[in-house]
Amino acid sequence: SYELTQPPSVSASPGQTASITCSGDKLGDKYASWYQQKPGQSPVMVIYQDSKRPSGIPERFSGSNSGNTATLTISGTQAMDEADYYCQAWDSSTAVFGGGTKLTVL
Amino acid sequence: EVQLLESGGGLVQPGGSLRLSCAASGFTFSSYAMNWVRQAPGKGLEWVSAISGSAAGIYNAGSTYYADSVKGRFAFARDSTKNTMYLQMNSLRAEDTAVYYCAKGESVGAVGTGFDYWGQGTLVTVSS
């Protein structure tokens, strides 16, 4: 079965850039989406189709996807960005999520 | 405004059954693929099932897809007259304990897109 691998944790200082990677076999041939989840809340889509931002998502969130790796980049990280982040893609009519990355804003 | 409201969660014994509902509003429900995603306590997200929308074409509309972990035990259905979707869960196991979210596909038609709106979730606990 298809697997997506994320680092368990990433940290960034306020104002710095945070990058979260998601690795999977030929992931660049698929569309990747990213979700933010804060404690006790439902997930929120922050990136879809590799690099598109849904309405209402700040411009500091961006995404890319090439080769075997998709990347979520948060420019000018803010304290409110501290959350768990999940990547997601489809493989053979099955949706797959990465294991999640906890972003800590120090 | 898109809204998704789950209901039906609760405590059930191993081997039992439960039916979850998700009432949708604010968009053309029948056109979009819809999904169920679950999250065990303290764990990550796990996709459970999807159903394609009417815009997927006459041959694919209403097609259902399942994670291997629930295949043969869970059944996904939608009633477009009520803008409601259902997840019938049978032969429940302790490992099915999770918060279950309904989630809307971000494009019309076929499955295979991201999930742009999520419900608040409903907790299912499988325990004796």
gemmi code that builds the backbone of each chain (N, CA, C; Angstrom):
import gemmi

chains = {
    "A": [
        ("SER", (0.845, -1.195, 0.000), (0.000, 0.000, 0.000), (0.884, 1.250, 0.000)),
        ("TYR", (0.306, 2.322, -0.495), (1.054, 3.568, -0.634), (1.255, 4.223, 0.716)),
        ("GLU", (2.422, 4.811, 0.909), (2.733, 5.459, 2.179), (3.281, 6.858, 1.960)),
        ("LEU", (2.927, 7.763, 2.853), (3.473, 9.116, 2.879), (4.201, 9.297, 4.209)),
        ("THR", (5.418, 9.811, 4.135), (6.252, 9.944, 5.327), (6.529, 11.410, 5.632)),
        ("GLN", (6.235, 11.808, 6.864), (6.503, 13.167, 7.337), (7.409, 13.101, 8.562)),
        ("PRO", (8.195, 14.156, 8.803), (8.953, 14.203, 10.055), (7.983, 14.402, 11.206)),
        ("PRO", (8.231, 13.776, 12.353), (7.298, 13.919, 13.482), (7.194, 15.338, 14.008)),
        ("SER", (8.274, 16.080, 13.937), (8.251, 17.427, 14.498), (9.165, 18.367, 13.717)),
        ("VAL", (8.761, 19.620, 13.708), (9.527, 20.714, 13.108), (9.363, 21.916, 14.025)),
        ("SER", (10.409, 22.692, 14.171), (10.295, 23.894, 14.995), (10.786, 25.105, 14.213)),
        ("ALA", (10.272, 26.265, 14.575), (10.647, 27.512, 13.940), (10.449, 28.648, 14.929)),
        ("SER", (11.253, 29.674, 14.803), (11.077, 30.870, 15.610), (10.085, 31.784, 14.909)),
        ("PRO", (9.386, 32.611, 15.680), (8.457, 33.563, 15.039), (9.164, 34.408, 13.992)),
        ("GLY", (8.530, 34.532, 12.826), (9.106, 35.318, 11.746), (9.985, 34.526, 10.805)),
        ("GLN", (10.414, 33.332, 11.239), (11.238, 32.487, 10.378), (10.374, 31.665, 9.436)),
        ("THR", (11.040, 30.995, 8.507), (10.360, 30.110, 7.571), (10.397, 28.670, 8.087)),
        ("ALA", (9.237, 28.027, 8.077), (9.138, 26.612, 8.463), (8.806, 25.795, 7.223)),
        ("SER", (9.515, 24.694, 7.067), (9.258, 23.791, 5.938), (8.960, 22.397, 6.457)),
        ("ILE", (7.880, 21.819, 5.961), (7.472, 20.462, 6.349), (7.428, 19.615, 5.084)),
        ("THR", (8.140, 18.503, 5.103), (8.214, 17.654, 3.929), (7.290, 16.445, 4.044)),
        ("CYS", (6.965, 15.909, 2.893), (6.105, 14.731, 2.790), (6.660, 13.888, 1.647)),
        ("SER", (7.070, 12.676, 1.953), (7.726, 11.845, 0.944), (6.900, 10.613, 0.598)),
        ("GLY", (6.855, 10.329, -0.688), (6.157, 9.136, -1.166), (6.632, 8.806, -2.564)),
        ("ASP", (6.528, 7.547, -2.942), (6.996, 7.103, -4.243), (6.280, 7.853, -5.369)),
        ("LYS", (7.044, 8.553, -6.178), (6.512, 9.321, -7.320), (5.374, 10.232, -6.900)),
        ("LEU", (5.517, 10.835, -5.717), (4.474, 11.729, -5.207), (4.252, 12.894, -6.169)),
        ("GLY", (5.277, 13.332, -6.849), (5.164, 14.434, -7.778), (4.200, 14.171, -8.926)),
        ("ASP", (3.869, 12.910, -9.162), (2.918, 12.564, -10.213), (1.479, 12.638, -9.732)),
        ("LYS", (1.316, 12.906, -8.443), (-0.024, 13.003, -7.856), (-0.223, 14.414, -7.315)),
        ("TYR", (-1.462, 14.765, -7.008), (-1.729, 16.022, -6.323), (-1.592, 15.820, -4.815)),
        ("ALA", (-0.914, 16.753, -4.170), (-0.792, 16.721, -2.710), (-1.625, 17.833, -2.097)),
        ("SER", (-2.236, 17.511, -0.972), (-2.964, 18.500, -0.187), (-2.362, 18.533, 1.218)),
        ("TRP", (-2.562, 19.640, 1.905), (-2.063, 19.811, 3.268), (-3.177, 20.327, 4.173)),
        ("TYR", (-3.158, 19.829, 5.427), (-4.174, 20.199, 6.409), (-3.506, 20.622, 7.707)),
        ("GLN", (-4.092, 21.626, 8.325), (-3.649, 22.102, 9.633), (-4.689, 21.665, 10.662)),
        ("GLN", (-4.236, 21.118, 11.783), (-5.157, 20.741, 12.843), (-4.622, 21.222, 14.187)),
        ("LYS", (-5.404, 22.056, 14.838), (-5.075, 22.527, 16.178), (-5.789, 21.658, 17.201)),
        ("PRO", (-5.271, 21.603, 18.430), (-5.854, 20.704, 19.444), (-7.349, 20.915, 19.625)),
        ("GLY", (-8.088, 19.823, 19.589), (-9.524, 19.857, 19.807), (-10.341, 20.396, 18.646)),
        ("GLN", (-9.693, 20.640, 17.508), (-10.399, 21.193, 16.360), (-10.358, 20.236, 15.165)),
        ("SER", (-11.245, 20.455, 14.220), (-11.245, 19.689, 12.982), (-10.112, 20.172, 12.076)),
        ("PRO", (-9.637, 19.317, 11.195), (-8.605, 19.749, 10.246), (-9.127, 20.854, 9.320)),
        ("VAL", (-8.186, 21.674, 8.855), (-8.470, 22.748, 7.913), (-7.519, 22.595, 6.734)),
        ("MET", (-8.060, 22.622, 5.515), (-7.203, 22.551, 4.323), (-6.437, 23.851, 4.185)),
        ("VAL", (-5.109, 23.762, 4.003), (-4.308, 24.973, 3.787), (-3.708, 25.016, 2.395)),
        ("ILE", (-3.550, 23.850, 1.748), (-3.021, 23.770, 0.385), (-3.730, 22.614, -0.328)),
        ("TYR", (-4.094, 22.825, -1.585), (-4.619, 21.740, -2.399), (-3.992, 21.801, -3.792)),
        ("GLN", (-4.086, 20.704, -4.510), (-3.464, 20.597, -5.842), (-2.032, 21.143, -5.812)),
        ("ASP", (-1.288, 20.676, -4.855), (0.146, 20.939, -4.664), (0.461, 22.339, -4.134)),
        ("SER", (-0.183, 23.376, -4.719), (0.290, 24.730, -4.413), (-0.827, 25.769, -4.339)),
        ("LYS", (-2.072, 25.358, -4.424), (-3.170, 26.326, -4.386), (-3.649, 26.540, -2.947)),
        ("ARG", (-3.963, 27.782, -2.633), (-4.468, 28.126, -1.306), (-5.982, 28.332, -1.338)),
        ("PRO", (-6.693, 27.644, -0.453), (-8.138, 27.912, -0.363), (-8.391, 29.345, 0.079)),
        ("SER", (-9.580, 29.815, -0.206), (-9.971, 31.147, 0.234), (-9.829, 31.269, 1.753)),
        ("GLY", (-9.240, 32.366, 2.194), (-9.107, 32.610, 3.625), (-7.804, 32.126, 4.235)),
        ("ILE", (-7.021, 31.372, 3.491), (-5.715, 30.910, 3.996), (-4.674, 31.986, 3.691)),
        ("PRO", (-3.908, 32.386, 4.695), (-2.924, 33.460, 4.509), (-1.888, 33.135, 3.444)),
        ("GLU", (-1.370, 34.170, 2.809), (-0.384, 34.004, 1.741), (0.918, 33.388, 2.234)),
        ("ARG", (1.168, 33.428, 3.530), (2.422, 32.867, 4.044), (2.470, 31.344, 3.910)),
        ("PHE", (1.346, 30.728, 3.601), (1.316, 29.289, 3.365), (1.498, 29.031, 1.867)),
        ("SER", (2.492, 28.188, 1.520), (2.715, 27.839, 0.129), (3.108, 26.368, 0.045)),
        ("GLY", (2.961, 25.799, -1.154), (3.287, 24.403, -1.314), (3.951, 24.125, -2.640)),
        ("SER", (4.692, 23.017, -2.686), (5.320, 22.571, -3.913), (5.339, 21.041, -3.898)),
        ("ASN", (5.509, 20.457, -5.066), (5.508, 18.998, -5.156), (6.284, 18.585, -6.396)),
        ("SER", (7.348, 17.832, -6.202), (8.170, 17.380, -7.321), (8.922, 16.116, -6.925)),
        ("GLY", (9.116, 15.235, -7.909), (9.843, 14.009, -7.613), (9.103, 13.162, -6.595)),
        ("ASN", (9.743, 12.899, -5.489), (9.152, 12.090, -4.430), (8.744, 12.904, -3.207)),
        ("THR", (8.828, 14.235, -3.302), (8.622, 15.052, -2.107), (7.704, 16.249, -2.354)),
        ("ALA", (6.731, 16.376, -1.477), (5.911, 17.583, -1.415), (6.349, 18.374, -0.190)),
        ("THR", (6.302, 19.695, -0.310), (6.759, 20.544, 0.784), (5.736, 21.628, 1.080)),
        ("LEU", (5.429, 21.779, 2.354), (4.606, 22.891, 2.835), (5.559, 23.904, 3.457)),
        ("THR", (5.482, 25.130, 3.000), (6.348, 26.189, 3.506), (5.494, 27.272, 4.147)),
        ("ILE", (5.866, 27.646, 5.349), (5.188, 28.737, 6.056), (6.211, 29.850, 6.242)),
        ("SER", (6.003, 30.938, 5.526), (6.921, 32.072, 5.580), (6.466, 33.047, 6.667)),
        ("GLY", (7.418, 33.532, 7.453), (7.042, 34.447, 8.523), (6.120, 33.767, 9.525)),
        ("THR", (6.581, 32.628, 10.034), (5.772, 31.822, 10.952), (5.276, 32.640, 12.142)),
        ("GLN", (4.015, 32.432, 12.480), (3.416, 33.123, 13.620), (3.043, 32.098, 14.688)),
        ("ALA", (2.871, 32.586, 15.902), (2.519, 31.699, 17.009), (1.232, 30.929, 16.717)),
        ("MET", (0.308, 31.538, 15.998), (-0.964, 30.906, 15.683), (-0.818, 29.743, 14.705)),
        ("ASP", (0.360, 29.600, 14.094), (0.592, 28.504, 13.150), (0.996, 27.214, 13.859)),
        ("GLU", (1.231, 27.283, 15.162), (1.598, 26.076, 15.908), (0.428, 25.096, 15.851)),
        ("ALA", (0.682, 23.910, 15.311), (-0.378, 22.938, 15.054), (0.239, 21.664, 14.501)),
        ("ASP", (-0.609, 20.663, 14.285), (-0.216, 19.469, 13.549), (-0.565, 19.677, 12.077)),
        ("TYR", (0.326, 19.226, 11.217), (0.112, 19.358, 9.781), (0.180, 17.978, 9.127)),
        ("TYR", (-0.778, 17.712, 8.236), (-0.855, 16.424, 7.553), (-0.835, 16.643, 6.044)),
        ("CYS", (-0.038, 15.842, 5.348), (-0.124, 15.820, 3.892), (-1.074, 14.692, 3.493)),
        ("GLN", (-1.565, 14.773, 2.256), (-2.531, 13.772, 1.776), (-2.450, 13.690, 0.261)),
        ("ALA", (-2.591, 12.490, -0.253), (-2.626, 12.261, -1.699), (-3.510, 11.048, -1.964)),
        ("TRP", (-3.808, 10.853, -3.227), (-4.615, 9.696, -3.635), (-3.745, 8.722, -4.422)),
        ("ASP", (-3.997, 7.449, -4.191), (-3.327, 6.401, -4.951), (-4.333, 5.286, -5.208)),
        ("SER", (-4.608, 5.024, -6.479), (-5.538, 3.946, -6.856), (-6.866, 4.052, -6.100)),
        ("SER", (-7.484, 5.208, -6.191), (-8.801, 5.468, -5.584), (-8.806, 5.278, -4.074)),
        ("THR", (-7.653, 5.420, -3.468), (-7.522, 5.360, -2.012), (-6.807, 6.617, -1.546)),
        ("ALA", (-7.377, 7.278, -0.578), (-6.722, 8.469, -0.021), (-5.741, 8.031, 1.059)),
        ("VAL", (-4.610, 8.681, 1.080), (-3.557, 8.372, 2.044), (-3.136, 9.650, 2.741)),
        ("PHE", (-2.983, 9.580, 4.059), (-2.464, 10.693, 4.842), (-1.062, 10.356, 5.338)),
        ("GLY", (-0.238, 11.384, 5.433), (1.019, 11.220, 6.137), (0.754, 11.125, 7.629)),
        ("GLY", (1.774, 10.744, 8.371), (1.614, 10.539, 9.802), (1.462, 11.811, 10.624)),
        ("GLY", (1.703, 12.949, 9.991), (1.546, 14.218, 10.689), (2.849, 14.773, 11.225)),
        ("THR", (2.951, 16.088, 11.227), (4.124, 16.799, 11.746), (3.652, 17.860, 12.729)),
        ("LYS", (4.214, 17.836, 13.922), (3.877, 18.863, 14.907), (4.811, 20.042, 14.717)),
        ("LEU", (4.246, 21.183, 14.369), (5.024, 22.409, 14.225), (5.006, 23.168, 15.545)),
        ("THR", (6.174, 23.385, 16.096), (6.316, 24.175, 17.321), (6.931, 25.511, 16.976)),
        ("VAL", (6.288, 26.577, 17.396), (6.804, 27.931, 17.183), (7.408, 28.386, 18.503)),
        ("LEU", (8.723, 28.453, 18.505), (9.447, 28.695, 19.752), (9.453, 30.159, 20.157)),
    ],
    "B": [
        ("GLU", (-22.808, 29.337, 2.985), (-21.740, 28.799, 3.825), (-21.875, 27.280, 3.903)),
        ("VAL", (-20.778, 26.602, 3.578), (-20.778, 25.141, 3.654), (-20.791, 24.702, 5.115)),
        ("GLN", (-21.681, 23.778, 5.420), (-21.732, 23.201, 6.762), (-21.894, 21.695, 6.661)),
        ("LEU", (-21.178, 20.983, 7.515), (-21.281, 19.534, 7.629), (-21.480, 19.208, 9.097)),
        ("LEU", (-22.516, 18.428, 9.393), (-22.838, 18.138, 10.784), (-23.022, 16.638, 10.963)),
        ("GLU", (-22.066, 16.022, 11.670), (-22.125, 14.586, 11.922), (-22.975, 14.294, 13.155)),
        ("SER", (-23.523, 13.096, 13.165), (-24.250, 12.602, 14.335), (-24.228, 11.078, 14.321)),
        ("GLY", (-24.618, 10.489, 15.448), (-24.741, 9.038, 15.498), (-23.661, 8.312, 16.264)),
        ("GLY", (-22.645, 9.033, 16.697), (-21.572, 8.370, 17.439), (-22.039, 7.932, 18.816)),
        ("GLY", (-21.219, 7.126, 19.463), (-21.562, 6.655, 20.796), (-20.746, 5.447, 21.175)),
        ("LEU", (-21.158, 4.828, 22.269), (-20.485, 3.629, 22.788), (-21.182, 2.390, 22.248)),
        ("VAL", (-20.383, 1.467, 21.714), (-20.925, 0.225, 21.168), (-19.995, -0.916, 21.544)),
        ("GLN", (-20.561, -2.073, 21.747), (-19.763, -3.244, 22.110), (-19.057, -3.826, 20.887)),
        ("PRO", (-17.924, -4.478, 21.097), (-17.258, -5.153, 19.967), (-18.216, -6.111, 19.273)),
        ("GLY", (-18.175, -6.071, 17.942), (-19.084, -6.884, 17.146), (-20.389, -6.199, 16.831)),
        ("GLY", (-20.637, -5.059, 17.450), (-21.884, -4.351, 17.239), (-21.874, -3.481, 16.003)),
        ("SER", (-22.983, -2.754, 15.826), (-23.158, -1.899, 14.655), (-23.538, -0.493, 15.074)),
        ("LEU", (-23.266, 0.439, 14.187), (-23.595, 1.846, 14.418), (-23.742, 2.510, 13.061)),
        ("ARG", (-24.650, 3.484, 12.956), (-24.769, 4.243, 11.716), (-24.526, 5.714, 11.988)),
        ("LEU", (-23.531, 6.251, 11.300), (-23.226, 7.677, 11.389), (-23.957, 8.425, 10.276)),
        ("SER", (-24.332, 9.652, 10.559), (-24.948, 10.522, 9.566), (-24.146, 11.806, 9.446)),
        ("CYS", (-24.218, 12.420, 8.273), (-23.596, 13.723, 8.051), (-24.552, 14.550, 7.213)),
        ("ALA", (-25.107, 15.595, 7.808), (-26.026, 16.485, 7.116), (-25.238, 17.640, 6.504)),
        ("ALA", (-25.437, 17.862, 5.206), (-24.679, 18.867, 4.475), (-25.570, 20.018, 4.045)),
        ("SER", (-24.992, 21.194, 3.972), (-25.714, 22.355, 3.479), (-24.734, 23.369, 2.911)),
        ("GLY", (-25.248, 24.266, 2.072), (-24.426, 25.341, 1.546), (-23.744, 25.052, 0.225)),
        ("PHE", (-23.997, 23.885, -0.365), (-23.426, 23.548, -1.669), (-24.311, 22.482, -2.320)),
        ("THR", (-24.064, 22.226, -3.609), (-24.848, 21.230, -4.345), (-24.347, 19.842, -3.965)),
        ("PHE", (-24.945, 19.289, -2.940), (-24.461, 18.068, -2.293), (-24.261, 16.924, -3.280)),
        ("SER", (-25.201, 16.743, -4.185), (-25.151, 15.573, -5.063), (-23.965, 15.608, -6.017)),
        ("SER", (-23.436, 16.776, -6.300), (-22.400, 16.913, -7.320), (-21.008, 16.524, -6.839)),
        ("TYR", (-20.785, 16.618, -5.554), (-19.435, 16.477, -5.008), (-19.173, 15.099, -4.435)),
        ("ALA", (-17.925, 14.657, -4.581), (-17.481, 13.489, -3.844), (-17.447, 13.834, -2.362)),
        ("MET", (-17.770, 12.852, -1.536), (-17.758, 13.041, -0.091), (-16.946, 11.923, 0.544)),
        ("ASN", (-16.450, 12.188, 1.738), (-15.536, 11.259, 2.374), (-15.812, 11.130, 3.874)),
        ("TRP", (-15.355, 10.018, 4.423), (-15.262, 9.839, 5.868), (-13.785, 9.656, 6.221)),
        ("VAL", (-13.351, 10.391, 7.236), (-11.978, 10.317, 7.733), (-12.064, 10.156, 9.242)),
        ("ARG", (-11.228, 9.303, 9.814), (-11.284, 9.104, 11.252), (-9.936, 9.397, 11.904)),
        ("GLN", (-9.997, 9.606, 13.217), (-8.793, 9.908, 13.981), (-8.905, 9.236, 15.343)),
        ("ALA", (-8.113, 8.204, 15.547), (-8.087, 7.532, 16.844), (-7.510, 8.481, 17.896)),
        ("PRO", (-7.847, 8.294, 19.152), (-7.381, 9.205, 20.208), (-5.864, 9.351, 20.208)),
        ("GLY", (-5.393, 10.579, 20.072), (-3.966, 10.862, 20.095), (-3.205, 10.447, 18.851)),
        ("LYS", (-3.921, 10.032, 17.807), (-3.269, 9.542, 16.586), (-3.535, 10.465, 15.406)),
        ("GLY", (-3.021, 10.080, 14.243), (-3.169, 10.869, 13.037), (-4.472, 10.583, 12.304)),
        ("LEU", (-4.596, 11.221, 11.146), (-5.793, 11.079, 10.329), (-5.724, 9.805, 9.495)),
        ("GLU", (-6.858, 9.139, 9.356), (-6.950, 7.933, 8.535), (-8.201, 8.035, 7.658)),
        ("TRP", (-8.015, 7.992, 6.357), (-9.149, 7.980, 5.430), (-9.891, 6.657, 5.564)),
        ("VAL", (-11.223, 6.735, 5.549), (-12.049, 5.557, 5.733), (-12.774, 5.168, 4.443)),
        ("SER", (-13.435, 6.149, 3.817), (-14.287, 5.815, 2.687), (-14.622, 7.054, 1.886)),
        ("ALA", (-14.977, 6.853, 0.620), (-15.379, 7.950, -0.252), (-16.519, 7.493, -1.145)),
        ("ILE", (-17.287, 8.470, -1.595), (-18.349, 8.210, -2.568), (-18.291, 9.313, -3.609)),
        ("SER", (-18.368, 8.951, -4.876), (-18.263, 9.955, -5.931), (-19.583, 10.704, -6.096)),
        ("GLY", (-19.481, 11.875, -6.695), (-20.647, 12.695, -6.910), (-21.288, 12.473, -8.270)),
        ("SER", (-22.441, 13.094, -8.470), (-23.170, 12.908, -9.727), (-22.391, 13.451, -10.916)),
        ("ALA", (-21.541, 14.438, -10.665), (-20.766, 15.031, -11.754), (-19.655, 14.108, -12.237)),
        ("ALA", (-19.503, 12.952, -11.627), (-18.485, 11.990, -12.060), (-18.920, 11.232, -13.308)),
        ("GLY", (-20.184, 11.454, -13.742), (-20.652, 10.767, -14.939), (-21.548, 9.593, -14.600)),
        ("ILE", (-22.281, 9.136, -15.604), (-23.309, 8.131, -15.342), (-22.716, 6.804, -14.903)),
        ("TYR", (-21.495, 6.526, -15.285), (-20.913, 5.235, -14.928), (-20.220, 5.268, -13.574)),
        ("ASN", (-19.786, 6.426, -13.134), (-19.027, 6.519, -11.887), (-19.788, 7.165, -10.740)),
        ("ALA", (-20.889, 7.839, -11.032), (-21.636, 8.522, -9.980), (-22.075, 7.520, -8.920)),
        ("GLY", (-21.839, 7.872, -7.670), (-22.251, 7.017, -6.577), (-21.322, 5.859, -6.290)),
        ("SER", (-20.193, 5.795, -6.977), (-19.233, 4.710, -6.704), (-18.633, 4.906, -5.320)),
        ("THR", (-18.406, 3.797, -4.638), (-17.870, 3.861, -3.284), (-16.490, 3.203, -3.212)),
        ("TYR", (-15.688, 3.700, -2.302), (-14.313, 3.246, -2.130), (-14.049, 3.144, -0.631)),
        ("TYR", (-13.236, 2.154, -0.241), (-13.011, 1.895, 1.179), (-11.540, 1.611, 1.475)),
        ("ALA", (-11.127, 2.000, 2.663), (-9.819, 1.580, 3.157), (-9.862, 0.080, 3.434)),
        ("ASP", (-8.728, -0.576, 3.264), (-8.665, -2.016, 3.497), (-9.112, -2.372, 4.916)),
        ("SER", (-8.850, -1.497, 5.857), (-9.156, -1.768, 7.262), (-10.650, -1.863, 7.554)),
        ("VAL", (-11.489, -1.349, 6.649), (-12.942, -1.367, 6.887), (-13.712, -2.066, 5.784)),
        ("LYS", (-13.030, -2.465, 4.738), (-13.694, -3.081, 3.599), (-14.455, -4.330, 4.042)),
        ("GLY", (-15.689, -4.426, 3.598), (-16.528, -5.572, 3.955), (-17.288, -5.372, 5.260)),
        ("ARG", (-16.935, -4.365, 6.032), (-17.617, -4.109, 7.314), (-18.395, -2.794, 7.301)),
        ("PHE", (-17.888, -1.811, 6.572), (-18.519, -0.488, 6.520), (-19.177, -0.289, 5.158)),
        ("ALA", (-20.253, 0.506, 5.141), (-20.927, 0.832, 3.883), (-21.285, 2.313, 3.871)),
        ("PHE", (-20.944, 2.970, 2.778), (-21.151, 4.407, 2.612), (-22.324, 4.611, 1.662)),
        ("ALA", (-23.267, 5.454, 2.067), (-24.406, 5.758, 1.205), (-24.737, 7.240, 1.314)),
        ("ARG", (-25.383, 7.757, 0.294), (-25.812, 9.160, 0.340), (-27.256, 9.248, -0.121)),
        ("ASP", (-28.001, 10.187, 0.471), (-29.379, 10.472, 0.076), (-29.412, 11.941, -0.338)),
        ("SER", (-29.354, 12.169, -1.635), (-29.295, 13.550, -2.123), (-30.607, 14.297, -1.922)),
        ("THR", (-31.700, 13.572, -1.690), (-32.969, 14.254, -1.417), (-32.957, 14.878, -0.018)),
        ("LYS", (-32.113, 14.343, 0.850), (-32.007, 14.856, 2.219), (-30.675, 15.553, 2.462)),
        ("ASN", (-29.832, 15.643, 1.443), (-28.489, 16.219, 1.605), (-27.759, 15.591, 2.790)),
        ("THR", (-27.850, 14.300, 2.873), (-27.285, 13.573, 4.004), (-26.535, 12.347, 3.514)),
        ("MET", (-25.424, 12.052, 4.173), (-24.698, 10.837, 3.869), (-24.581, 9.997, 5.140)),
        ("TYR", (-24.363, 8.711, 4.929), (-24.390, 7.771, 6.036), (-23.182, 6.836, 5.964)),
        ("LEU", (-22.710, 6.428, 7.130), (-21.700, 5.389, 7.204), (-22.242, 4.288, 8.120)),
        ("GLN", (-22.615, 3.173, 7.515), (-23.072, 2.026, 8.288), (-21.850, 1.213, 8.687)),
        ("MET", (-21.666, 1.044, 9.985), (-20.483, 0.356, 10.496), (-20.921, -0.919, 11.204)),
        ("ASN", (-20.488, -2.048, 10.692), (-20.832, -3.354, 11.266), (-19.569, -4.052, 11.763)),
        ("SER", (-19.772, -5.071, 12.566), (-18.658, -5.882, 13.094), (-17.567, -4.990, 13.674)),
        ("LEU", (-17.975, -4.053, 14.495), (-17.032, -3.064, 15.017), (-16.004, -3.701, 15.942)),
        ("ARG", (-14.803, -3.139, 15.881), (-13.669, -3.617, 16.663), (-13.144, -2.482, 17.530)),
        ("ALA", (-12.366, -2.843, 18.543), (-11.789, -1.820, 19.415), (-10.963, -0.812, 18.614)),
        ("GLU", (-10.293, -1.276, 17.579), (-9.444, -0.388, 16.781), (-10.236, 0.569, 15.893)),
        ("ASP", (-11.544, 0.437, 15.856), (-12.382, 1.400, 15.141), (-12.712, 2.614, 16.010)),
        ("THR", (-12.319, 2.575, 17.268), (-12.548, 3.706, 18.167), (-11.834, 4.937, 17.642)),
        ("ALA", (-12.598, 5.999, 17.407), (-12.026, 7.209, 16.798), (-13.092, 8.294, 16.717)),
        ("VAL", (-12.635, 9.496, 16.458), (-13.525, 10.567, 16.010), (-13.678, 10.417, 14.503)),
        ("TYR", (-14.903, 10.388, 14.037), (-15.192, 10.238, 12.617), (-15.649, 11.583, 12.054)),
        ("TYR", (-14.946, 12.028, 11.022), (-15.261, 13.288, 10.347), (-15.849, 13.003, 8.971)),
        ("CYS", (-16.844, 13.765, 8.573), (-17.203, 13.790, 7.157), (-16.474, 14.965, 6.526)),
        ("ALA", (-16.099, 14.800, 5.279), (-15.293, 15.818, 4.599), (-15.715, 15.897, 3.138)),
        ("LYS", (-15.811, 17.095, 2.643), (-16.250, 17.349, 1.273), (-15.053, 17.389, 0.325)),
        ("GLY", (-15.189, 16.778, -0.840), (-14.160, 16.879, -1.856), (-14.141, 18.275, -2.446)),
        ("GLU", (-12.954, 18.766, -2.807), (-12.875, 20.156, -3.250), (-13.233, 20.366, -4.713)),
        ("SER", (-13.394, 19.278, -5.479), (-13.824, 19.407, -6.862), (-15.078, 18.572, -7.081)),
        ("VAL", (-15.879, 18.970, -8.054), (-17.088, 18.202, -8.353), (-16.714, 16.868, -8.988)),
        ("GLY", (-17.581, 15.896, -8.770), (-17.453, 14.647, -9.501), (-16.697, 13.558, -8.796)),
        ("ALA", (-15.626, 13.138, -9.425), (-14.939, 11.932, -8.986), (-14.161, 12.159, -7.687)),
        ("VAL", (-13.885, 11.059, -7.019), (-12.990, 11.128, -5.867), (-11.584, 11.408, -6.386)),
        ("GLY", (-10.693, 11.743, -5.469), (-9.323, 11.978, -5.907), (-8.864, 13.399, -5.706)),
        ("THR", (-9.635, 14.169, -4.939), (-9.271, 15.551, -4.675), (-9.052, 15.744, -3.187)),
        ("GLY", (-8.619, 16.932, -2.831), (-8.448, 17.228, -1.417), (-9.795, 17.420, -0.735)),
        ("PHE", (-9.743, 17.637, 0.588), (-10.955, 17.757, 1.397), (-11.049, 19.182, 1.921)),
        ("ASP", (-11.946, 19.974, 1.324), (-11.926, 21.401, 1.634), (-12.801, 21.816, 2.808)),
        ("TYR", (-13.767, 21.011, 3.187), (-14.587, 21.319, 4.362), (-14.760, 20.047, 5.184)),
        ("TRP", (-14.692, 20.226, 6.505), (-14.797, 19.114, 7.432), (-15.890, 19.416, 8.460)),
        ("GLY", (-16.544, 18.357, 8.911), (-17.474, 18.495, 10.013), (-16.735, 18.596, 11.336)),
        ("GLN", (-17.492, 18.664, 12.419), (-16.893, 18.794, 13.740), (-16.491, 17.445, 14.324)),
        ("GLY", (-16.962, 16.366, 13.704), (-16.603, 15.032, 14.134), (-17.580, 14.452, 15.146)),
        ("THR", (-17.679, 13.121, 15.147), (-18.494, 12.406, 16.124), (-17.679, 11.230, 16.651)),
        ("LEU", (-17.685, 11.056, 17.960), (-16.833, 10.045, 18.591), (-17.527, 8.696, 18.635)),
        ("VAL", (-16.817, 7.684, 18.142), (-17.265, 6.301, 18.226), (-16.314, 5.558, 19.161)),
        ("THR", (-16.878, 4.935, 20.178), (-16.082, 4.158, 21.129), (-16.563, 2.718, 21.101)),
        ("VAL", (-15.653, 1.820, 20.778), (-15.978, 0.400, 20.739), (-15.324, -0.268, 21.948)),
        ("SER", (-16.152, -0.649, 22.888), (-15.626, -1.214, 24.133), (-16.712, -2.014, 24.840)),
        ("SER", (-16.282, -3.035, 25.565), (-17.225, -3.826, 26.346), (-17.324, -3.294, 27.768)),
    ],
}
model = gemmi.Model(1)
for chain_id, residues in chains.items():
    chain = gemmi.Chain(chain_id)
    for i, (resn, *xyz) in enumerate(residues, 1):
        res = gemmi.Residue()
        res.name, res.seqid = resn, gemmi.SeqId(i, " ")
        for name, pos in zip(("N", "CA", "C"), xyz):
            atom = gemmi.Atom()
            atom.name, atom.element = name, gemmi.Element(name[0])
            atom.pos, atom.b_iso = gemmi.Position(*pos), 0.0
            res.add_atom(atom)
        chain.add_residue(res)
    model.add_chain(chain)
structure = gemmi.Structure()
structure.add_model(model)
structure.setup_entities()
